[in-house]
Amino acid sequence: MLDSSFGNWLSGFVDGEGCFGIYPAKSGHSTAIVNFSISLRDDDRNTIDMIQRELGVGRVQHQVRNGTSHPQSKFLITNTKELAEVLIPILDRYPLRTKKRQDYILFREAIMMRYETLNKTKNKVYWEKFYKLVERLKDVKNYVY
C-alpha cells in the first residue's frame, strides 16, 4: 500500500516534471510506443531512484552530457501493464492539479484501451480510435498563449 504522503508528493512532482508520451512506432501505423517519464539533472538521481524504489516498477536510465546539456537521470515506465496497474491508480487517487491533468486524462484513456486489449489482435477500428487519442494529446500539449 502506497503511503499517502508519498502519493500526494508524487502527484505534485508529476505535475511539474512528469511527461506522458504516446508515439506512433516508426515501423508502421499499427503499433505505438507509450511511456511515462521524469527526467532530472543527474545530481538529483537520488530522487529518481526513490521514485522507482517506491513504485517498484519502471527503470532508471542515465543520460550522458550532450553538447551544452548536463548529465540527466530518467525514470521511465514503458510497460502497459505497469502503467495500468501501478501508475494510473496512483494518479487517479492523487489527482494532478495543473494543465498536465488534461494530458493525463488522454494518456490514461489510451493506456486503459491498450491494457484491455493486451494479447489480443487489434483491428483497424482500434487503431483509428487509438491514433485519435494520440492526436488529441498532441493538441493538448501545444502551448496556448
FENPECOR-V473388 format. One record per helix or strand of 2 or more residues. SS is the DSSP state (A for helix, B for strand). FROM is the first residue (numbers start at 1). TO is the last residue. If there is no record, write none. Layout:
# FENPECOR-V473388
SS&FROM&TO / SS&FROM&TO
This chain:
# FENPECOR-V473388
A&4&17 / B&18&24 / B&32&41 / A&42&55 / B&59&63 / B&72&77 / A&80&93 / A&100&116 / A&124&141
